[in-house]
Amino acid sequence: MIEKEKTVYEKAVLIGIITKNQDEDKLTEFLDELEFLTYTAGGEVVKRFTQKMDVPNPKTFIGSGKMEEVLAYVEQHDIGTVVFDDELTPGQQRNIERLLKAKIIDRTNLILDIFAQRAQTSYARTQVELAQCQYYLPRLTGLWTHLERQRGGIGMRGPGETEIETDRRIVRDRISLLKKKLLTIDKQMATQRGNRGKMVRVALVGYTNVGKSTLMNVIAKSDVFAENKLFATLDTTVRKVVIGNLPFLLSDTVGFIRKLPTQLVESFKSTLDEVREADLLLHVVDISHPQFEDHIDSVSRILEEIDSVDKPVIMVFNKIDAYEHETIDEDDLTTEKTEIHYTLDEWKQTWMSRIGDNALFISAINKENIDTFRKRVYKEVRDIHVTRFPYNNFLYPEFVEE
């Protein structure tokens, strides 16, 4: 019997700071997400370090005392990777690496690395490489100290590993070449979208790991890769879906995240053309996540960036099967009831009530309330279709029974 090869995770520590704009609760929330990102990239977080500062240290991000504490832990526990929650300047990265003698990764580099792992198609790989080149260009000096040690693993995938002798001019030429390549592919994709005719287009959008691909598989009866890791899907998948007798196009797009690297927003803007050209957005939300309201805000900001904030939106609150609320003992007179104590029914009475029938509560994985979801999407798609083709009104009844 052949034994399965065990996954070996890199030991990593996380570092974040508490500032006037980011309190301890917010930092804990970001570090939780950073830990999940690290796990997704192939790392195991063994400790977190935090420090309260007005502004980051311009030379080393954290103070000298905290840096000594981190150094002692890194040396004692043989830690190879140190991950910072915010983007480091090239100077900070060089200084920190010199002090800690370890691989220094910031949030941006970590996300880029995950994208490098997840990119399956030539288009996605080109987009990721462009983002990586733009990130590495001002960091070439610091990058070579990494490469002299020939390290692999988190943060070391992509163009840097194979282009040790490259210089700034060659990287700039590479960026120019990649942009031209993307432009060519964009034109091809625009032609493909044009060839789809005037079918109604619906796009799934949302934070990463909220269940968009799972919902796509349920609705489109397709086989889109879905996994409980961040950024499981990078390439936009488009499927023809028929509800009742009404056909439309459904696309599953890359997930969003807070502090999304600028390079990635720029590189993936063309991928998000599916969102820009959609007639209807299904904004999928993981309601079981404690910070789902922050996730909604993050997605809304990115939709604004790509000029898609004014489109018709149905809010799809997914993972109701996993939702849990904290309870307060009847005899406890000191604990104040807050949002963490809300039941689903109580949430429905909050700002969600103002959305009306544009708020749906489902479990894609358990197929709970999926019939209600289908009927609501059918109604919206039908209205768009009939407005576009009034003479087709008689073809589609106002209500469809599955």
Kinemage of the C-alpha trace (Angstrom):
@kinemage 1
@onewidth
@group {chain A} dominant
@subgroup {mainchain}
@vectorlist {calphas} color= white
{ca met a 1} P 0.000 0.000 0.000
{ca ile a 2} L 1.465 3.355 -1.054
{ca glu a 3} L 1.409 5.987 1.696
{ca lys a 4} L 0.187 9.454 0.809
{ca glu a 5} L 2.932 12.047 0.818
{ca lys a 6} L 2.417 14.454 3.708
{ca thr a 7} L 2.266 18.165 2.976
{ca val a 8} L 5.220 19.965 4.507
{ca tyr a 9} L 4.327 23.482 5.656
{ca glu a 10} L 6.876 26.265 6.121
{ca lys a 11} L 6.991 27.555 9.683
{ca ala a 12} L 6.058 31.239 9.729
{ca val a 13} L 5.402 34.076 12.172
{ca leu a 14} L 3.072 37.021 11.547
{ca ile a 15} L 3.720 40.666 12.406
{ca gly a 16} L 1.151 43.474 12.563
{ca ile a 17} L 0.796 46.844 14.253
{ca ile a 18} L -1.978 48.631 16.147
{ca thr a 19} L -2.340 52.248 14.983
{ca lys a 20} L -4.824 55.084 15.394
{ca asn a 21} L -6.530 53.819 12.214
{ca gln a 22} L -6.402 50.127 13.159
{ca asp a 23} L -7.369 49.084 16.693
{ca glu a 24} L -6.557 45.750 18.321
{ca asp a 25} L -9.819 44.081 17.220
{ca lys a 26} L -9.294 45.146 13.604
{ca leu a 27} L -5.685 43.939 13.681
{ca thr a 28} L -6.751 40.555 15.096
{ca glu a 29} L -9.249 40.265 12.258
{ca phe a 30} L -6.590 41.094 9.638
{ca leu a 31} L -4.087 38.672 11.196
{ca asp a 32} L -6.719 35.896 11.166
{ca glu a 33} L -7.099 36.495 7.442
{ca leu a 34} L -3.313 36.709 6.997
{ca glu a 35} L -2.964 33.344 8.743
{ca phe a 36} L -5.482 31.814 6.321
{ca leu a 37} L -3.550 33.362 3.421
{ca thr a 38} L -0.311 31.882 4.786
{ca tyr a 39} L -1.942 28.456 5.106
{ca thr a 40} L -3.277 28.726 1.549
{ca ala a 41} L 0.254 29.519 0.319
{ca gly a 42} L 1.719 26.513 2.135
{ca gly a 43} L 2.768 27.942 5.491
{ca glu a 44} L 2.028 27.129 9.121
{ca val a 45} L 1.762 30.083 11.491
{ca val a 46} L 3.365 29.318 14.843
{ca lys a 47} L 3.255 32.772 16.458
{ca arg a 48} L 1.985 36.327 16.050
{ca phe a 49} L 3.773 39.509 17.077
{ca thr a 50} L 1.929 42.808 17.489
{ca gln a 51} L 3.011 46.291 18.518
{ca lys a 52} L 1.180 49.529 19.219
{ca met a 53} L 2.622 52.423 17.194
{ca asp a 54} L 1.386 55.771 15.878
{ca val a 55} L 3.016 55.090 12.503
{ca pro a 56} L 5.222 52.253 11.218
{ca asn a 57} L 8.970 52.635 11.702
{ca pro a 58} L 10.247 53.937 8.324
{ca lys a 59} L 13.346 51.706 8.508
{ca thr a 60} L 12.133 48.461 10.080
{ca phe a 61} L 8.303 48.772 10.248
{ca ile a 62} L 8.333 47.764 13.960
{ca gly a 63} L 10.426 49.177 16.813
{ca ser a 64} L 13.917 47.957 17.704
{ca gly a 65} L 12.792 46.299 20.956
{ca lys a 66} L 10.074 44.308 19.214
{ca met a 67} L 12.505 43.423 16.431
{ca glu a 68} L 14.911 41.913 18.990
{ca glu a 69} L 12.018 39.879 20.419
{ca val a 70} L 11.144 38.590 16.940
{ca leu a 71} L 14.819 37.800 16.207
{ca ala a 72} L 15.163 35.774 19.409
{ca tyr a 73} L 12.058 33.737 18.567
{ca val a 74} L 13.084 33.213 14.925
{ca glu a 75} L 16.521 31.942 15.924
{ca gln a 76} L 15.266 29.776 18.788
{ca his a 77} L 12.523 28.065 16.746
{ca asp a 78} L 14.277 27.962 13.365
{ca ile a 79} L 11.644 30.091 11.618
{ca gly a 80} L 12.303 30.549 7.912
{ca thr a 81} L 9.499 32.956 6.976
{ca val a 82} L 8.288 36.197 8.556
{ca val a 83} L 5.048 37.634 7.167
{ca phe a 84} L 4.044 41.294 7.637
{ca asp a 85} L 0.391 42.315 7.432
{ca asp a 86} L 1.086 45.496 5.453
{ca glu a 87} L 3.089 46.190 2.315
{ca leu a 88} L 6.733 46.937 3.125
{ca thr a 89} L 8.838 49.481 1.283
{ca pro a 90} L 11.887 48.079 -0.547
{ca gly a 91} L 14.119 49.708 2.088
{ca gln a 92} L 12.184 48.205 5.002
{ca gln a 93} L 12.309 44.767 3.408
{ca arg a 94} L 16.099 44.934 2.954
{ca asn a 95} L 16.692 46.198 6.490
{ca ile a 96} L 14.440 43.601 8.123
{ca glu a 97} L 15.966 40.757 6.148
{ca arg a 98} L 19.456 41.901 7.165
{ca leu a 99} L 18.413 41.863 10.829
{ca leu a 100} L 16.362 38.654 10.928
{ca lys a 101} L 18.301 36.660 8.316
{ca ala a 102} L 15.011 35.082 7.237
{ca lys a 103} L 12.664 35.294 4.259
{ca ile a 104} L 10.561 38.460 4.600
{ca ile a 105} L 7.108 38.451 2.972
{ca asp a 106} L 4.477 41.183 3.110
{ca arg a 107} L 0.743 40.783 2.507
{ca thr a 108} L 1.031 41.899 -1.116
{ca asn a 109} L 3.788 39.401 -1.918
{ca leu a 110} L 1.828 36.645 -0.175
{ca ile a 111} L -1.307 37.287 -2.241
{ca leu a 112} L 0.756 37.452 -5.426
{ca asp a 113} L 2.316 34.112 -4.501
{ca ile a 114} L -1.095 32.471 -4.016
{ca phe a 115} L -2.187 33.837 -7.379
{ca ala a 116} L 0.974 32.349 -8.919
{ca gln a 117} L 0.021 28.943 -7.492
{ca arg a 118} L -3.604 29.169 -8.586
{ca ala a 119} L -3.131 30.500 -12.131
{ca gln a 120} L -4.081 27.673 -14.500
{ca thr a 121} L -4.516 29.296 -17.909
{ca ser a 122} L -2.015 31.248 -19.993
{ca tyr a 123} L -4.153 34.369 -19.481
{ca ala a 124} L -4.154 34.116 -15.687
{ca arg a 125} L -0.435 33.317 -15.598
{ca thr a 126} L 0.299 36.380 -17.745
{ca gln a 127} L -1.774 38.608 -15.460
{ca val a 128} L -0.028 37.284 -12.358
{ca glu a 129} L 3.445 37.602 -13.870
{ca leu a 130} L 2.726 41.214 -14.831
{ca ala a 131} L 1.633 41.994 -11.262
{ca gln a 132} L 4.723 40.253 -9.869
{ca cys a 133} L 7.091 42.131 -12.187
{ca gln a 134} L 5.521 45.452 -11.178
{ca tyr a 135} L 5.907 44.497 -7.510
{ca tyr a 136} L 9.493 43.251 -7.850
{ca leu a 137} L 10.820 46.072 -10.047
{ca pro a 138} L 11.660 48.488 -7.175
{ca arg a 139} L 12.802 45.550 -5.018
{ca leu a 140} L 15.376 43.971 -7.309
{ca thr a 141} L 18.322 44.647 -4.966
{ca gly a 142} L 16.573 42.993 -2.062
{ca leu a 143} L 15.352 40.165 -4.271
{ca trp a 144} L 18.865 39.095 -5.222
{ca thr a 145} L 19.783 38.488 -1.582
{ca his a 146} L 16.867 36.011 -1.519
{ca leu a 147} L 17.979 34.354 -4.712
{ca glu a 148} L 21.618 33.987 -3.672
{ca arg a 149} L 20.375 31.501 -1.092
{ca gln a 150} L 18.277 29.755 -3.755
{ca arg a 151} L 15.234 29.593 -1.537
{ca gly a 152} L 11.924 28.311 -2.811
{ca gly a 153} L 8.449 28.191 -1.311
{ca ile a 154} L 6.176 31.033 -0.257
{ca gly a 155} L 6.866 34.289 -2.056
{ca met a 156} L 9.539 32.783 -4.299
{ca arg a 157} L 7.355 31.550 -7.167
{ca gly a 158} L 7.190 33.487 -10.395
{ca pro a 159} L 9.572 35.380 -12.623
{ca gly a 160} L 12.242 36.102 -9.984
{ca glu a 161} L 13.399 32.511 -9.529
{ca thr a 162} L 14.287 31.924 -13.145
{ca glu a 163} L 15.711 35.364 -14.003
{ca ile a 164} L 18.581 35.742 -11.543
{ca glu a 165} L 20.692 37.841 -13.939
{ca thr a 166} L 17.891 40.188 -14.877
{ca asp a 167} L 18.190 43.927 -14.327
{ca arg a 168} L 15.682 46.732 -14.168
{ca arg a 169} L 15.796 47.336 -17.924
{ca ile a 170} L 14.985 43.693 -18.713
{ca val a 171} L 12.143 43.649 -16.160
{ca arg a 172} L 10.700 46.841 -17.666
{ca asp a 173} L 10.922 45.245 -21.116
{ca arg a 174} L 9.167 42.177 -19.725
{ca ile a 175} L 6.383 44.354 -18.250
{ca ser a 176} L 5.943 46.045 -21.631
{ca leu a 177} L 5.807 42.663 -23.388
{ca leu a 178} L 3.261 41.256 -20.908
{ca lys a 179} L 1.034 44.318 -21.296
{ca lys a 180} L 1.044 43.863 -25.081
{ca lys a 181} L 0.252 40.155 -24.677
{ca leu a 182} L -2.678 40.963 -22.362
{ca leu a 183} L -3.923 43.561 -24.818
{ca thr a 184} L -4.018 40.945 -27.577
{ca ile a 185} L -5.844 38.426 -25.348
{ca asp a 186} L -8.260 41.158 -24.209
{ca lys a 187} L -9.238 41.824 -27.823
{ca gln a 188} L -9.822 38.101 -28.379
{ca met a 189} L -11.966 37.888 -25.236
{ca ala a 190} L -13.922 41.006 -26.226
{ca thr a 191} L -14.667 39.317 -29.572
{ca gln a 192} L -15.807 36.167 -27.726
{ca arg a 193} L -18.106 38.241 -25.517
{ca gly a 194} L -19.469 39.985 -28.615
{ca asn a 195} L -20.187 36.618 -30.235
{ca arg a 196} L -22.426 35.597 -27.358
{ca gly a 197} L -25.178 37.745 -28.777
{ca lys a 198} L -27.629 39.644 -26.625
{ca met a 199} L -28.195 36.984 -23.979
{ca val a 200} L -28.658 38.353 -20.466
{ca arg a 201} L -25.389 38.178 -18.526
{ca val a 202} L -25.275 37.465 -14.813
{ca ala a 203} L -22.023 37.623 -12.803
{ca leu a 204} L -21.240 36.125 -9.410
{ca val a 205} L -19.147 38.554 -7.358
{ca gly a 206} L -18.031 38.563 -3.747
{ca tyr a 207} L -15.224 38.222 -1.270
{ca thr a 208} L -12.866 35.297 -1.679
{ca asn a 209} L -13.989 31.942 -0.222
{ca val a 210} L -17.676 32.820 0.118
{ca gly a 211} L -18.906 29.915 -2.018
{ca lys a 212} L -19.295 31.488 -5.485
{ca ser a 213} L -17.860 28.456 -7.308
{ca thr a 214} L -20.003 26.054 -5.255
{ca leu a 215} L -23.105 28.086 -6.152
{ca met a 216} L -22.003 28.126 -9.802
{ca asn a 217} L -21.768 24.333 -9.750
{ca val a 218} L -25.271 24.022 -8.250
{ca ile a 219} L -26.958 26.454 -10.636
{ca ala a 220} L -25.081 25.668 -13.839
{ca lys a 221} L -24.633 21.947 -13.080
{ca ser a 222} L -20.981 22.533 -13.981
{ca asp a 223} L -17.725 21.348 -12.466
{ca val a 224} L -15.888 24.522 -11.419
{ca phe a 225} L -13.017 23.977 -8.971
{ca ala a 226} L -14.131 24.832 -5.420
{ca glu a 227} L -12.052 24.520 -2.261
{ca asn a 228} L -12.028 25.939 1.267
{ca lys a 229} L -8.991 28.071 0.561
{ca leu a 230} L -8.594 31.668 -0.528
{ca phe a 231} L -8.596 32.388 -4.274
{ca ala a 232} L -9.558 28.849 -5.317
{ca thr a 233} L -10.769 30.344 -8.614
{ca leu a 234} L -8.718 32.821 -10.673
{ca asp a 235} L -9.992 32.328 -14.195
{ca thr a 236} L -13.436 33.610 -15.066
{ca thr a 237} L -15.763 30.721 -15.930
{ca val a 238} L -18.819 31.405 -18.107
{ca arg a 239} L -21.660 28.880 -18.437
{ca lys a 240} L -24.979 28.935 -20.231
{ca val a 241} L -27.734 28.380 -17.662
{ca val a 242} L -31.402 27.657 -18.277
{ca ile a 243} L -34.021 28.227 -15.558
{ca gly a 244} L -37.447 27.138 -16.698
{ca asn a 245} L -37.089 27.726 -20.417
{ca leu a 246} L -35.132 31.003 -20.053
{ca pro a 247} L -31.422 30.866 -21.037
{ca phe a 248} L -28.801 33.317 -19.754
{ca leu a 249} L -25.019 33.433 -19.214
{ca leu a 250} L -23.611 33.021 -15.708
{ca ser a 251} L -19.981 33.902 -14.927
{ca asp a 252} L -17.923 33.080 -11.842
{ca thr a 253} L -15.224 35.706 -11.196
{ca val a 254} L -12.083 35.972 -9.042
{ca gly a 255} L -12.797 36.690 -5.361
{ca phe a 256} L -11.966 40.044 -3.787
{ca ile a 257} L -10.062 40.678 -0.556
{ca arg a 258} L -9.267 43.589 1.739
{ca lys a 259} L -5.936 45.296 1.091
{ca leu a 260} L -5.963 43.821 -2.417
{ca pro a 261} L -2.599 44.679 -4.034
{ca thr a 262} L -2.853 47.578 -6.493
{ca gln a 263} L -0.831 45.578 -9.018
{ca leu a 264} L -3.465 42.827 -9.020
{ca val a 265} L -6.403 45.206 -9.378
{ca glu a 266} L -4.682 46.681 -12.442
{ca ser a 267} L -3.637 43.320 -13.928
{ca phe a 268} L -7.043 41.693 -13.402
{ca lys a 269} L -9.192 44.603 -14.558
{ca ser a 270} L -9.607 42.917 -17.934
{ca thr a 271} L -10.758 39.693 -16.247
{ca leu a 272} L -13.348 41.797 -14.449
{ca asp a 273} L -14.775 42.912 -17.786
{ca glu a 274} L -17.267 40.076 -17.218
{ca val a 275} L -18.483 42.063 -14.202
{ca arg a 276} L -18.475 45.383 -16.053
{ca glu a 277} L -20.515 43.966 -18.934
{ca ala a 278} L -22.956 42.002 -16.753
{ca asp a 279} L -26.649 42.949 -16.682
{ca leu a 280} L -27.112 41.609 -13.137
{ca leu a 281} L -24.719 40.980 -10.239
{ca leu a 282} L -25.230 38.256 -7.659
{ca his a 283} L -23.221 39.498 -4.670
{ca val a 284} L -22.473 36.336 -2.674
{ca val a 285} L -21.740 36.852 1.044
{ca asp a 286} L -20.517 34.329 3.618
{ca ile a 287} L -22.942 35.211 6.396
{ca ser a 288} L -21.220 32.768 8.758
{ca his a 289} L -18.066 34.944 8.728
{ca pro a 290} L -17.906 37.313 11.730
{ca gln a 291} L -16.791 40.237 9.505
{ca phe a 292} L -19.160 39.678 6.592
{ca glu a 293} L -20.273 43.346 6.688
{ca asp a 294} L -16.658 44.470 6.150
{ca his a 295} L -16.428 42.020 3.249
{ca ile a 296} L -19.512 43.608 1.661
{ca asp a 297} L -17.882 47.053 1.949
{ca ser a 298} L -14.622 45.780 0.398
{ca val a 299} L -16.458 44.282 -2.583
{ca ser a 300} L -18.498 47.465 -3.033
{ca arg a 301} L -15.311 49.564 -3.107
{ca ile a 302} L -13.757 47.368 -5.813
{ca leu a 303} L -16.988 47.417 -7.829
{ca glu a 304} L -16.787 51.210 -7.635
{ca glu a 305} L -13.185 51.075 -8.918
{ca ile a 306} L -14.265 49.113 -11.989
{ca asp a 307} L -17.368 51.293 -12.608
{ca ser a 308} L -19.864 48.549 -11.744
{ca val a 309} L -21.442 49.901 -8.573
{ca asp a 310} L -24.693 51.056 -10.227
{ca lys a 311} L -25.703 47.675 -11.661
{ca pro a 312} L -28.766 45.750 -10.388
{ca val a 313} L -27.616 43.574 -7.468
{ca ile a 314} L -29.156 40.648 -5.609
{ca met a 315} L -27.488 40.009 -2.242
{ca val a 316} L -27.056 36.264 -1.732
{ca phe a 317} L -26.257 35.443 1.895
{ca asn a 318} L -24.647 32.009 1.641
{ca lys a 319} L -23.570 29.409 4.248
{ca ile a 320} L -26.645 29.802 6.473
{ca asp a 321} L -25.989 26.195 7.523
{ca ala a 322} L -22.721 27.317 9.150
{ca tyr a 323} L -24.100 30.470 10.810
{ca glu a 324} L -23.835 30.503 14.604
{ca his a 325} L -24.625 33.307 17.023
{ca glu a 326} L -23.438 33.818 20.563
{ca thr a 327} L -26.041 33.576 23.297
{ca ile a 328} L -26.526 35.545 26.501
{ca asp a 329} L -27.617 33.764 29.666
{ca glu a 330} L -30.956 35.007 30.985
{ca asp a 331} L -29.350 35.758 34.350
{ca asp a 332} L -26.528 37.774 32.773
{ca leu a 333} L -27.462 41.415 33.241
{ca thr a 334} L -24.022 42.840 32.387
{ca thr a 335} L -23.502 41.652 28.806
{ca glu a 336} L -24.906 44.019 26.206
{ca lys a 337} L -26.536 42.455 23.175
{ca thr a 338} L -24.580 43.196 19.982
{ca glu a 339} L -24.509 41.919 16.405
{ca ile a 340} L -22.615 38.761 17.397
{ca his a 341} L -25.743 37.717 19.344
{ca tyr a 342} L -28.170 38.203 16.411
{ca thr a 343} L -30.032 35.190 15.095
{ca leu a 344} L -30.595 34.986 11.333
{ca asp a 345} L -34.166 36.196 11.802
{ca glu a 346} L -32.892 39.196 13.783
{ca trp a 347} L -30.361 39.993 11.050
{ca lys a 348} L -33.213 40.002 8.540
{ca gln a 349} L -34.857 42.797 10.557
{ca thr a 350} L -31.764 45.050 10.363
{ca trp a 351} L -30.553 46.982 7.280
{ca met a 352} L -31.151 43.780 5.315
{ca ser a 353} L -34.905 44.386 5.517
{ca arg a 354} L -34.472 47.490 3.339
{ca ile a 355} L -33.158 45.303 0.493
{ca gly a 356} L -36.512 43.488 0.353
{ca asp a 357} L -36.641 40.527 -2.032
{ca asn a 358} L -33.134 41.389 -3.233
{ca ala a 359} L -31.783 39.645 -0.117
{ca leu a 360} L -31.707 35.850 -0.334
{ca phe a 361} L -30.523 33.403 2.342
{ca ile a 362} L -29.187 30.096 1.083
{ca ser a 363} L -26.774 27.235 1.652
{ca ala a 364} L -25.185 26.358 -1.695
{ca ile a 365} L -23.442 23.277 -0.334
{ca asn a 366} L -26.672 21.874 1.214
{ca lys a 367} L -28.858 23.299 -1.587
{ca glu a 368} L -31.058 24.998 0.994
{ca asn a 369} L -33.493 27.630 -0.386
{ca ile a 370} L -32.053 27.077 -3.881
{ca asp a 371} L -35.551 26.953 -5.432
{ca thr a 372} L -36.301 30.405 -3.997
{ca phe a 373} L -32.968 31.591 -5.357
{ca arg a 374} L -33.724 30.221 -8.835
{ca lys a 375} L -37.153 31.868 -8.948
{ca arg a 376} L -35.757 35.243 -7.853
{ca val a 377} L -32.958 35.126 -10.452
{ca tyr a 378} L -35.470 33.990 -13.099
{ca lys a 379} L -37.711 36.973 -12.362
{ca glu a 380} L -34.831 39.466 -12.645
{ca val a 381} L -33.380 37.888 -15.791
{ca arg a 382} L -36.852 37.724 -17.367
{ca asp a 383} L -37.451 41.443 -16.691
{ca ile a 384} L -34.127 42.341 -18.341
{ca his a 385} L -34.784 40.008 -21.284
{ca val a 386} L -38.321 41.243 -21.919
{ca thr a 387} L -37.152 44.870 -21.761
{ca arg a 388} L -34.529 44.023 -24.387
{ca phe a 389} L -36.843 41.836 -26.518
{ca pro a 390} L -40.475 42.931 -25.880
{ca tyr a 391} L -41.749 40.579 -28.591
{ca asn a 392} L -40.497 37.605 -26.528
{ca asn a 393} L -42.805 38.471 -23.643
{ca phe a 394} L -45.223 35.590 -24.359
{ca leu a 395} L -42.395 33.002 -24.399
{ca tyr a 396} L -41.623 33.272 -20.701
{ca pro a 397} L -44.316 33.168 -17.989
{ca glu a 398} L -44.007 35.590 -15.104
{ca phe a 399} L -43.442 32.744 -12.657
{ca val a 400} L -41.644 29.512 -13.208
{ca glu a 401} L -42.199 26.337 -11.256
{ca glu a 402} L -39.153 24.092 -11.081
